[in-house]
Amino acid sequence: MVIQEKLLKDSFVSKDQLIIKRIIDLICSALLLLLAFTVIILLYILVIFNSKQSGFYKSTRIGKHGRPFIMWKIRTMENIEWLDTTVTTSKDPRITAFGRFLRRTKLDELPQLWNVLKGDMSLVGPRPDVSGFADKLQGEDRKVLTIRPGITGLATLAFRNEEKLLAKQKNPERYNRKVIWPEKVRINKLYIDKYSLLLDFKILFKTIFGGKFTV
């Protein structure tokens, strides 16, 4: 516990870098929200007509220092209670037809710009996960919790086709916990160790335009 608490207090990214990163997040999220506001509202309305449910989906995720927060997305799935899992594959029957389009184009992530503006998230960082993953990290792995989670990140680029990969597994839940999650932790620690604003810009560029990425 002493080691874990020390790791949460340590700053692996310099204070000046964090300040500049936050200023960029504030400016970019505010401008992007203004530009995307009409699109978000249109998608919200289309989802209501398409699924007969609320156009927004909110989920409790684990943020900086292990604190939970509410993350917002455009709804892409129906509520099917009998599927008790936190893992989503490309074959998941809960995903609506319109939801598949939203997930493929990442338009469902647009409301997270509000999370960035609020300070829950950053444009770039480890993707926030549900309870049972990041909040259970031990020892040095907890350095992942020393920065804000991001809309996109190094691990996000590495697992662009995560849902398709999971769909190929006999036990997606187990594969996610035993293979994908540990690799994401390793990549996210690498992101923190190698952190620079230039790295953030490279990740954003590759997120939008695609292509291979190396640190």
N, C-alpha and C positions, 0 to 999 in steps of 0.2 A: 504493500500500500504506500509506503514512504517513497519508493522508486516511482510509482505511478503518479503520485501527487507532484513530485519534483518535475517529471516529464511534462505534466500539464502546465506547470508554471514557466518552464524553460521556453525561450523563444528561439526556434531553429531558423526562423526567417527574421532578419534584422528589423528593429522598430521602424527605421526610416522606410524600408521596403514595404512594410505592412501599411504605413500611413499613405504612401504613394499608391499602393494597390487599392486601398479603400477609396481614395479620392477618384481614381479611375473608375472604380465600380459605381460610385455615386453619379458621376457625370454620364457615363455610358448607359447605365440602367434608366436614368431619368429621360435621356434623349430617346432611347430605344422604346421605352414605354409610351412616350408621346407618339412616336412613329407607328407603333404596333397596336395602339389602343383600339382603333377601328377594327383591325383584323381580329383581335381578341374577342371583342364584343360580337362580331359576326360569327366566329367559331362557336362562341357560347350559345348563341341562338340556334345555330345549325344542329348542335349536339342535343339541345332540348327537343327539337322536332324529330331528330333521328332516333334518340333513345328514350324519350319521355322522362328523362331524369334531369337533375341539375346539370348545367353545362360546365360547372367547375367541380373538380375533385380535390379534396384536401386530405393530406396524410401526415401523420406525426413521424418526423424523421429526427435523427440524432445529429446535432450540430457541433459547433466549436466547444471544446472542453466537456463534451459529452452531454450538453444540454439539449433537451428535445425542443423542437419548434414545428409549426404547421407549414408544410410545403404545399404550394398550389400548382395545379395542372389543369389543362382542359381534359374533361372526362373522355376516356377512350374505351372504357369497359363497362359491361353490365354487372350488376350485383348478383352473383350466383353463389349463394351461401354454402352449397355443398362442396365447393372447391376451397378447402382450407389450406392455403399455401401463400407464401409471400413471393414465390418465384413465378415469373411470367415468361412463357415461351411463345414463339411465333405461331404455335398451333392452339394457343389458349382460347377456348370457346367463349370466354368472357369478353374478348375484344370484338367490338362492333366493326361493321364494314367501313364506316367512316373513321372509326378509331384506328384502323390499320393504316389508313392514309395519314392521319395525324402523327402516329408513331413513326412511320417511315420518313416523314418530312421533318420530324421533331417540332412541329408547330404546337404540339401539346405542352411543350416546355415554356412557352412564351410567358405565362403568368408568373414564372419564377423570377422574372425581372423585378417583380414587386418584392420578393424575398431578398433580392440583392439590394434594392433600395432601402429596405428596412434594416439590413445588416445581418440577417439570418444566414445569407449565403454570399458568395463571390461569383463573378463571371467564370473564374477558373479555380478549380480545387478538386479535392476528392468528392465523388458523388455522395450525397447524404443517403444513408440507408435506414431501414426500419430498425426498431429495437431488436437486440439479439445479435448484432454484428459489431458495429463500431464501439458501442457502449460496453462490449465484453472484451475488448482488446486488453492485452497484458504487456507489461514491461515496455521495451523500446517501441513496440508497435503503436503505443498510444501517442506517439508524436503526430500521427495522422489527425489527432483531435486538437492540435495546437493552432490550426488555421481554419478559416471558414470553409465549409463544403462549397462545391461549385456547380454551376449549370453544366459545365463540361470540364474535362480534365485529361490527364495523361492516361489514366486507366480507362476512361471513357473511350478514348481513341483506340486503345489496345483491344477493347471488347465492343467494337462497333456492331458486330453481328452476334451479340450475346444471346438474344432470344432465339435465333436460328440454331446456335450451338447447343443451347439447352434443350431445344426440341428434338435433337438427335440422341439425347441421353435416355436410358431406361429409367433412371431416377434423377430427374432434374434438380430436385431439392438437395439431394446428397452431393451431386456434382458441383452445385453452386457453393456449398459449404466447404467441401474438401479440396476443390481445385480452383474455381474462379475467385472466390473471396480471398484466400491466402495470396494469390497472385496479384489481386487488386491492392492489397495491403502493401506488398513489396513495391509495386509501381508507385503507389502514393507516397511511400517513404522516399523513394528515389526522386520524385517531384519536389519534395520538401528539401532534400539534400542538395539538389541542383537548382534550387529556385532562383529565378531572375525575372524581371518584367519582360525581357525579350522572350523568355521561355513561354510566358503567358500569351504573348502576342502570337507566337508560333502555334501554340495549341488552338487558339481561337481561329487562326487562319486555316489550319488543317481541319478543324471542325466544320467550317463553312464550305471549304473548297475540296476537301478530301485529299487523298494521297498518303504515301507512307510517311512515318514520322520516326525520327531518332533523336535521342537526347544528347 
